[in-house]
């Protein structure tokens, strides 16, 4: 059942109300399996046709059995489990602030937040705490997605370097120190042939979906790049492309876009354009 239920279908008033009706019948028929309870409701209850009972029954496996079945608290519990368990795309925009986030939703989705009492103005402390809690989960989701994207880009670089080394007849494998040590100062160690023999190449891997294309570099990353010099390069993967597209930039190419400190102000992160 669960595999066929999309997040969009789950996050709806017919799903939420379907859960409420489903639990009402399940309490009266505790020995009936889920499918039979759904069939019973559809047969004897006039609300069975307009509600999404299948989605509601699945939602019931996520919402705690002690959740109140009435009022805004019920809707708030349903919204929270959808955000935490199903990670809808719109969850990331919750960090933009309550009104800005809600204004980006469809009218049907706005009605759900309204029914949950989450748009009251001024909000009660309980509502403020709910937003802070759920937005915290949304931040974790976004951070995890960024980490997944970064790791995917690093794996692309590993594959790219493995193929490049093989094409040059270099009998070595690229290494992945960035996976084991966050303080290595670079992500991938590869190799290159120079006039005097084989040399190490330190690669800082960046992933981006930004438009116009750019990547973020920290002050510490730049210090490491400056210290290493020509043996340090940047791999920037445009993850919005299918397949992802690689841009290679040297320290000298990036240097032109590094900001300068002024008086007592120091830069900490900089956005570097890729189209250079």
N, C-alpha and C positions, 0 to 999 in steps of 0.2 A: 504493500500500500504506500509506504513512505516514499519510495523512489519516484512515484508518479506525481507527487505534490510539489509544485513549484513554490518558491518563496513568495511570489506575487499572489498566488492563490491562498497561501497560508496567512499572509498579512492582509486580511480583509474582514469587514464586519460579518459577512456570512460565515466565515470560518470561526470567528470569535463567538458569535451567537450559536453556531453549531456545536461548539464545545460546551457551552452552557446547557443547551438542550440535551446533548449526549450524556453529560454527567447526571442530569436529573433522572434520566431513564436508567442509567447504569446503577445508580443507588437503589433503585427499586427492583432491578433485575441483576443482582451482583454475579450470578452464575452464568449469564449469557456471554458468549464471546463477542468481541467488538463488531464483527460483520453482522451478526444476528441482531444486535441492538440497533445498528444503522437501518437494517431492513425493517425492523419493528417500527421505528420512528417514521420512516417513509410511508409505511402502510397506515398508521393510525393517527399521526399528528399532522395537522394542516400546515405547520411550519416546516415540515420535513422537506418539502419540495423547494422552498426558497432559500434554505440554508445549505451550506457546504458541510455536510455531516462527516464526510470522509476526512476532510482537512481538519475539522474540529476534533475528531477522534484522535488524529495524529498529534494535534496541538496538545491534547490532554496528556500525552506521554511526556511532554516537556514542562508543562505547567504543574507545579506541586499540588498534591491532593488537598493541602490545607489552604489553598488559595480561595479567598472569598469569591462567590459566584455572582455578586451584585456590585453595582457602583463602579466608580472610577478605578478603584484598586484592582478590580478584575481585569479591566482593559490594560492597565499599566503593567500587570504581570504578563499578559499576553504579548504586549509590545516588546517587553524586555527579553523574553525568551526567543522571540524571532530575531532580534538584533544579535543576541549572544550566540545562539545556536545556528542560525542560518546566514548571518552576515550579509544582509542585503546591500546592494551597491550604494543605496542612498544613506546607509549608516555612517559612511565616512564624512558626509556633509553635515552631520550633527555637530561637529566641532566648530562650525561657522557661527553658532549662536542660535538660540531658540527660534526667534522670529524669522531670521534669514533662512534657517533650515526648513521650517514649516512652509514658508512661502514658495519653496522650490518643489513642493509635493503636489500631486494631483488633488482635486477637491475631495475625492473619496478617501484618500489617505489623510488629508487634513481633518476630515470628519472623525476618523478614528482617534487622532490625538485630542480632538475636542471632546469626544465622548469619555476619554480617559481623564479629563480635567487638567490636561497638561498645558492648556493655553490660557488658564486663568491669569488675570492681571489686576492687581499684583499677585504673584504666586505665593502660596503658603510655603513654609519651610519644608514640608514633606515633598512638595512638587519640586522645589529647588534641589533637594537631596536626590530625588529620582533622576532629574536631568544630569546632575553631576555624576551619579553612579553609571548611568547608561552611556553617557558621553565618554566616560573613562573606558568602558568596554570597547566603544567605537575607536578610540585612540589605539588600544591594544590591537584591534583588528587591522587598522591601517599600518601600524608598525610591523605586524607580522607579514602583511602583504608586501611591504617594502623589503623586508628581509628575504622573503621568498624570491622576489624579483632580483635582488642583489645576488643571491646564491645562484640563480639561474644564469645570470650574466657571467659570473665567475666560471661556471661550468662550460659556458660557450667559449670563454677564453682558453680554458684547458684544452678543449677539443681543437680550437683554432691553432694553438701552439703545437699540439701534438702533430697535427697535419703539416704545419710549416716546418717543424724540425725534421720530420720524415722526408719531406721534399728536398731538403738540403743535405740529406744523408747524415744528419746528426743523431747518433745512437744514444739519445738521452730522452727522458720523460720530463715534461714540465712538472714542477712541484706546486703544492697549494698551501703555503704557510699561513695564508689568511684564514683558512678553515680551523687551524689548530691554535693560532696565536693572534689575538686581535691587536697586539702591539708590535707586530712584525714590521709595520711601516709600508707594506705593500701586500697585494693579494696573491699574485702568482709569480713564481720564479721560473724563467725560461732561459734560453741560451741563444747565442748568435755567433756566427763566424766572422772574425776580423783578421786583418793581416798577420797579427801576432798570435792567432789561435782562437780558441773558444772562450767566450766571455759570458758572464751572467747578465741577464736582463731582468730588471724588476718591473713588474707590471701592476699598476693601480687600476682596478676595474671599476667602471661606473656604469650604472644602468639608468635610463631615463625614458620617459614618455612625454616629456615637456615639448611644447610648441610655442615659439620657435625652439629648436633643439638646443639644449644646454645641460650642463651638469654642475653639481655643487662640489666645491673643494674646500676643505677645512684648512685653517692656518697650519696645523701640525702636519697635515698631508703635504702641504706646499713646502714646509721646511725640509721634510724628508726628500722631496723631489729635488729641491735646490742642492741639497747635500750630495745626492748621488749623481746628479747631472745627466749626461748623455746616456747612461745605462738605465735610466728610469723613464718609462713611457706610460701613457694613459691609453687604456682601451675603453672607449665609450660605446655602449651598445644601445641603439635605438630600439627599445622593446615594443614600440608601437607598430613596427614593421613586421611582416610575416613572410619570410623568416626575419628575425632581428638583424639589423644592419650594423656592422662594425666600423667605427671611426678610430683611427690611431693618431695620437697627438704626442709630440715631444715636449720636453720641459721648455724649450725655447719658444715653441708655438703657444704654450699656455701662459708663459711669462708676460706676454703683452697685455693680458687681461687681468692680471693680479692687481688689486687695489693697493693704494699707499696709505700708511698711517698718517694722521694729522694731529699735531699737538699731543694731547693726552689720549686721543681716540685710537683704538686699534681694531682692525677688521678681524673677524673670527671665521666667517664663511663667505665665500664668493661664488656667484653664478657665472660660469664660464661658457660663452657661446661656442657651439661646435662648428658652425659654418665659417671656419677661419682658414 
